[in-house]
């Protein structure tokens, strides 16, 4: 009975976070820093949000198929997609879940893709396989395959792997490894490798992202502007359920990260002290500016 209650509580929070997650990019209100710096910061925010949102959709739909409370079935991001949940061994400890945005919920062709409640258009397919137990259990592994999955014309291909390493009850924690390529409508491309750890404190209503122990970078790759970069999380990046519910934007409320481009250009991003303000401060070479989250993932 206790396990069932914990499962339902976890399901409620998955649904809550699932509906709050959203893509974003940022634009400078004032621009004392040159375009190269703001473009780099914006592209980092865009890629991070786009790819983390995929994890959110995946775990939300696993929860819906799991039967722990089909609360995320109403998620507008996948409402018009064809979703198939396959429990391959019984007991829901292993299986496959497919979200096909190129087909409607009844399985008919849907070339226009799915438009969510905020006007975002998604196409392509996300295939999720899991093993080692139900998705929220310690030791379970979720692998997310992105096959021409797109959001507002940005096409993402690659794989993300989430491994549950929880050590505290009701703080499910995953290590995340990812290797994907994003292609924008103008044919520019970005590659990104990720090694992060995500801890979800259900009681406090927060998700905290840190750099996975043993790795030099939380992320690295080449952005759409041709800049090779690395990212280090220097203070834990924290997301708040309350802020997401109020602002409808998946954006950190605190924490800092450092982006390095051209081996020696260091950009610090500071997400504040916990206020739901949808802003971050970037600092480069002694200069700072404020960036504000905006609902346009394809124009950074």
Secondary structure, 3 states (H helix, E strand, C coil): CHHHHHHHHHHHHHHHHHHHCCCCEEEECCCCCCHHHHHHHHHHHHHHHHHHHHHHHHHHHHHHHHCCCCHHHHCCCCCCCEEEEEECCCCCCCEEEEEECCECCCCCECCCCEECCCCCEEEEEEEEEEECCCCCCCCCEEEEEEEEEEECCEEEEEEEEEEECCCCCCCCEEEEEEEEEEECCCCCEEEEEEEEEEEEECCCCEEEEEECCCCCCCEEEECCCCCEEEEEEEEEEEEEHHHHHHHCCCCCCEEEEEEEECCCEEEEEEEEECCCCCEEEEEECCEEEEEEEECCCCCC
